[in-house]
Amino acid sequence: MKRVACLLLVVSVVSVHLAQGNSISKTRKVREMLAALRMEETINRLEQAQEMQIQTMSKQQLAGIKLDADQQKSYDEFQQNLVDLIRSSMSWKALEPDFVKMYSDAYGEEEIDGILAFYHTSAGRAMLAKTPELTERSITISQQRMAEISPKIQALIDKFTRDNL
């Protein structure tokens, strides 16, 4: 009976060790895939775009308002706090564990192997090389579209405020 219990214990320890090994291997591959996707660079660009949008929105809110020295100092501190919050919450360092988990949950190890193999082909390398530019262009398109509809959004807000508040 003791031998059976010892055998079961050994089997369970080995199984846990193998599962952890597979998990570590998969995590390593997911990190390799995210690096190939240049996800850190993409997240950094998005973070910068968000900072710019917040700064633009803040300036629009203060348009035509004169701030005295104390108010300007408070406003500058407020702006810095916003930027710091975005940087700490939306940086690659903060998001990477979530992205690793998300990709690990979405893809099996065999799929990740296939994706990595694709990225080593000429078509995969071309896709990876063009992704940052396409991402930047998509951000620009989104920002332009938001700028185009901002007056309409403001008009809807003004109408709602006028009619309901």
Secondary structure, 3 states (H helix, E strand, C coil): CHHHHHHHHHHHHHHHHHHHHHHHHHHHHHHHHHHHCCHHHHHHHHHHHHHHHHHHHHHHHCCCCCCCHHHHHHHHHHHHHHHHHHHHHHCHHHHHHHHHHHHHHHCCHHHHHHHHHHHCCHHHHHHHHHHHHHHHHHHHHHHHHHHHHHHHHHHHHHHHHHHHC
